[in-house]
């Protein structure tokens, strides 16, 4: 078996916590639907490993009173077995089972597993990160394989790899963002699969945290979410540090660092849509400059956009939850626009909900596929009825339609703000699936 960590598997091996004072111990590395974990056994509660878990429990704390103070839980631990090493990063101790004065076991949970690392390398702060974002390659219109039919009487369908150039989006805050096309051949028993790949890649001269890198990765994903209001995924695939060199016979390590495969708890990509789902914002409209505008807008208006974008993940939520979730985003959008217009923070703060919605309509009213004034009036009534117990509770159908239309308003505002032509936004919204109101089911 290769050195992999597939969902539903477990491996037994040695734990290395990079502390010479702790004893050797055999542990179980597992990957389940809950995440990536290592289970550590101990024979009695004075074990230093037990101290990672029991020091927070009052009863076991008394048991450990005479034991040396345990070392803190390390940020990184190394697992090693016959298949190879796995470095776990972002480690936290969470959950244990033990007998009083007797044996027990605790579980470490990891943010990610880095495959093939033999030492305590700081992969919490990589120089390079690559991710796979669902829908991005199609949105960019990139193909990594070319096809044609054989000449003359040759019936074969011919494939050969293409090498479209990388798309350099630019640099922000010391981190550059690039889209890198790639291709892959996967031979199986009776078939050969030709895969088209597209990596979203960030790189910094100095090591940066995962949060620093993922800011732009998630930003690109969120643009696609807003563009066609569909859940998209961003899965970290590899990371690299420029001081993690490949072995070289001539001792020349320049530009020969290793790209390490990463396993993260959530790595199920969003499947492609089952039917045509049009984009409101197209790469042809934006180019690299439009993507940069979006990432800047995402930073400036995150307080307004975050609640709206995150609604797409609330698949089992009620209509009331959806509107209560995205409503503060609409309020924040109107408030931030007033500040941008030059209003004082106090005046923007004291503005009514209707005034804030009216400010949003100034930017998008002409391109909406419904009457903007009517949307404002009905949504203000519905949202206030939802928030305030002294008002009439809104009908559930009104609530879900207020949420639907409000999300569409924000999507239209973003499209115009980052450079999509107002006429194109108007035309596309007339064909957008979200324009259709929900209607009551008949029996």
N, C-alpha and C positions, 0 to 999 in steps of 0.2 A: 504494500500500500504506500503510495507517495505521501509526503508530508503535507497533508491537508486537514482541514477541520470542517467537515460537512455537518449540516444540521442533523441531529439525531444520533451522533456518534460520541464515543467517549474513549479516552486513552489513559493508561496508567504509566506513570513515570516519576522522575525525580523533580523536586521543587528546589530552585535556587533563588534565594531572596537577596543575594549579594551582601549577606551579613555573615562574617566568619564565626560569629558567636552562636548562631542557631544550628541545631543538629540536622543531620540528613533526615529526610522524610519522603515517603512515597505517597503520591497524591493522584487524584483522578481529575483529568481535564475533560470537560464535557461542553458540548454545544447543543442547546435545546431552544425551544421557542421563547424561553425566558431570557436567553442571552448566553454569554460565554463565561464559564465558571471553573474554578478549581476547588475541590473539596479536600480539606486537610484534616487528618485524624490526629488525636493526641491521646496519650495513655492516662494522664492526670492533669488537673487544672493548673499545675505550676509550670507546665510547658510554655515556652515563649510563644508558640503558635496559638495556644489557648488564650494567652494574654491579648491577642489581637481582637478577640471576641468577648471574653468574659469580663473585662475590666469595666464594662458598662452595666453589668448585671449585679445587683446588690448582694444577692446570696453567694454567688461565685466570687464576688469581690472579697468577701470575708475569707473565703478559702485561699485566695491568693495573697492574703495580707503579709505572709512571711516570705513570699517569692519575690525575686528581683523585679523591678519595674520592667514590663515588657517593652521591646523596641516598637516604634510606631509601625503601622502597616505601610509597607513600601509602595511607592507609586508604580513600580514596575517589578515584575517577577518573571523568572525564566522557567519554562517547563521543558524537560528533555526526556525523550524515550528513544526506542530503536528506529523510529521513523524520522527523527530529527528534532531540532529545537523550535520552540514557539515562545516569543516574547509577548507577555501581556502588559498592556499599558492602561493607565487610568484605573488602577486597581482600587477596590474598596471592599471592606469586610462587611458582609451583610447576611446574617442568619447563622444560627448554630444549634446543635443538639448535644446535650451532655448530661451525664449522671453526676449528682452532687458528690464531690471527692473522687470521682471516677473518670472513665474515658469519655471522649466526645469527639465531635468534628464540627468544623465551621466552613463556610463557603466564601471565597473571594470572587467578586464579579469584576469583569474587565470591560473597558470601553471598546477595545479592539485587540486583536491578536495579529502580531507581525510574524510571518512565517520565515523560518530559516535563519533567525538572528541568534548568534552564539554568545553574546555578551550584553552588558548593561549599557546599551546605546540609547541616547535620549531621543527616541522616536515620538515622544510627546511634543517635540518641536522639530518637525522636518523642514527641509529647504524646499522640497517639491512634493506636490500632492496631485494625484490623478483620480478623477471620478467618472462614473458613467451616469449620464442624465437621460432618463427616458424621453424620447421624442425629440431630442436635440439634433441628432443627425438629419432626421427628416425635415425639421424646421430649417436647418441650414441648407438643405438641398444637396448634400454631399453623398457621392457614391464612390466606394473604394474598389468595386469590381466593374469591369466592362464586359459586355457580351456581344456576340454576333453569331450568325449562322455560318456553317462551313461553306466554302466556295463550290460552285457548280453542283455536282450531284452529292456532295458530302452533307448528310443530314444532321451532323452533330451541331449541338449548341455550344459554342466556344466561350470560355470564361478566362479572363486574365486580370491580374491585379492592376489597379490604377493607383496613382500616388498624388491625389490632390494636395495642394500645399496647405500648410497650417494657417489658421486665421488668428492673427495677432490682435487681440482686443485692446491691449494696452496695460499700463501699470497704474496702480492706485495704492497709496500708503506703503510703498516699497514692495508690493507683490504684483507680479505680472500675470496676466490671464491670457491663455491661448487655447484654441480648439484644435486638437490634433487628430486627423483622420487616420485610420489603420484598417488592416484586414487580417483575417485569421482563417486557417484551414484546420478543421477538426475531423480527422478520419475516424470512422466508426466501423462496425462489423461489415455491413453491406452498403454503407453510404459514406460520402464525403460531404461535410457541411462547410460551405463557404460563408464566412460571417463578415459583415460590414460593421466596423467599430468607429466610435468617435469619443475621444477622451477630452474632458474638460481639465485643463492643467494649470496649476498655479505654481509660481516659483519666486523665491525671495533670496537675496544675497545672504542675509542673516537668517538663522533658524527662527521659525515663528510657530506659534501655537496652532493646534487644529482649528480653534475658533477663528483665528486670523485667516487661515487658508479657506475654511469652509464658508466664510462670509460671502465670497464671490461665487463659489459653487452653488450655494443655496440661492443666491440672488438670481443666477441664470435659471435655475429650476423654477423659481417663483414667477419669473417673467413668462415662462411657458404655461404655468398654472393659470395666470390671469389671461393669457392670450386665448385659450379655448376652454377655460373653466373646467379643467379635468385634472385629477390627481396625477402628479408626476413624481418620480423618485430620483434621488441623488445618492449614489452608493460609492463610497471611497473604495478604490481598487488597488492602488499602489501608493507608497510614499518612498522618499529617498532623502538621505542626508549626504551632503557632498564630502563629508569626512568618512563615509562608509564605503571604502574603495574595493573594487574587484581585485583579486590577486593578479599581479602582472609580472611576467618574467623579466621585463626590462626595468622594473621598479619605476615606471612612469604612470602615476595614478591620475594624471590630468583628464578630467571629463570622463572618468571610468568608474563612477560610483554605481552602487547596486540599487536597482529598483526592487523594493521589497513588496511582496504580495501581502495584502491586508484582508483580514476577515472581520467584519462588523456584525453585530447582532441582527440588524435589519438589513437584509441584502436581497429581498425579493423585488425585482423590478416591476414597475407598473406595466401591465400588458398593453399592447397597442389597442386603440379603440376598435370596436367591432364594426363600426360604420363611420362614414366620413364625418369628421369633426373639424370645421373650418377654424383657422386662426384669425383672431382679430388684429394681431400685430405680427407682421411678417418680416423675415430677415431682409427681404428686398426693400422694405420700407425704411429699415433702421440702419443696417450695416454695423460696422464696429462702433461708429460714433453714437448710434442710437442705443447700443447695449451699454456703452459707458454712461450715457445720460440716464438710462434706467437704473444702473447701480448707484449713481449719485442720488437720484430721486428716492431710491429705496432707503438710503441712509437718512436723508432729510425728512422723509415722511413715514418712517418705519412705524411710529406710534399709530398712524392711521391705517397703514396697509397691512400690518401684521394680523390684526383680528380678521380682516376680510380674507386674506390668503389662507389663513389656517382653517377657515370654515370648510374648505374642500375636504379636510381630513375627518370631519365630524359626520361620518357616514350613518351612524345610528342615532343621531341627535334628533330631538323633536323640533318642530318649527319654532317654538318659543325659545329653545336653546340657541338655535341658529341666529335668530334676530338679536337676542340678548348678547350673543358673542360678537357679531359684526357691527352692532349699533354703535358702540363706543368708538369704533374705527371711523364711522361716518361723522360723528361729533368731532373727533380729533381732526379729520380732514378739513372740515369747515373752519375750525379754530386755527389750524396752521396756515390755511390760505389767507385768513384775515391778518394774521401776523405778517405774512409775506407781503400783503398789500400795504403794510405800514401801520396797522392798528396797534394800539398799546396792548400789552398782555392783559391788563385789567378789562379793557373794552372787549377784547376777544373772549375773555373768560366769561364775561357777563352777557354775551350775546345769546339770544334765544336759540332753541333748536331749529326753529323755522328760519331764522336769519343765517344760521350756518349752512343749512341745506340750500337756501337761496344763493349763497355764495358759490356753492358747488355747481349749481345750475348755470351760473354765468359762464362757466367754461364748457359745459357739455350740452346745454339745453337744445341746441339746434340739431344735434345728431342722434338723439335718443329715438328709439322706435315706439315711443309712447309719449303722452303729454307730460312734460316735465313738471308743470305746476300741479297737475293732478297727483303725480307721484309724490311730490313734496307734501301736499296736504294730507294724503292718506297715510303716508309713512310716519309723519309727525304724530298723527292721531293714534296710529297703531302702536308705535314705539313708546309713546308716553303712557298709553293704556297698559302696556306690558310692564313698564317700570314702576308706575305709581298705583298703589293699592286703592287710593281714593277715587280712581277713575274707572270707567266701565272696561271690563276685561275684553280684549279684542277677540274676534272670531279667529279660529285656527287657520282658516283659509286666507284671511286677510294677513295674518302673520307670515305665512310662508311666501305669499306673493310680495309682501313688503321686503322680505329678505332677498328674494330672487331679483327684484327690480333694483334694489339698492346695490347689490353686487355688480349688476350690469352697469350702473352709473359709475361706480369706481373703476371698472375695467375701461369704460369709455374715457374717463378722465386720464387714466394712465396712458392710454394709447395716444391721445392728443398731446399730452405733456412731453412724451419722449420723441415726438416727431412724426407720427402717422397723420396723413392728410385728413382734415375734418370730413371732406366728402367721402373718402374711402371708409372712414369709421362709420359714417351714416349708412352707406351701402352695405357694409358687412354686418352691421347690427340688424338690418332688415332680414338677413338670412341666419342670424345667430340662434341656436336652439334655445338660449336662455330668454329670448324675447317672448316666448309663449307663456301665458299665465297658467297657473294651476287652476283646475276646475274641480268642483265637488263631484265625487263619484255618485252615479245613479244606480239605483237597485231595481 
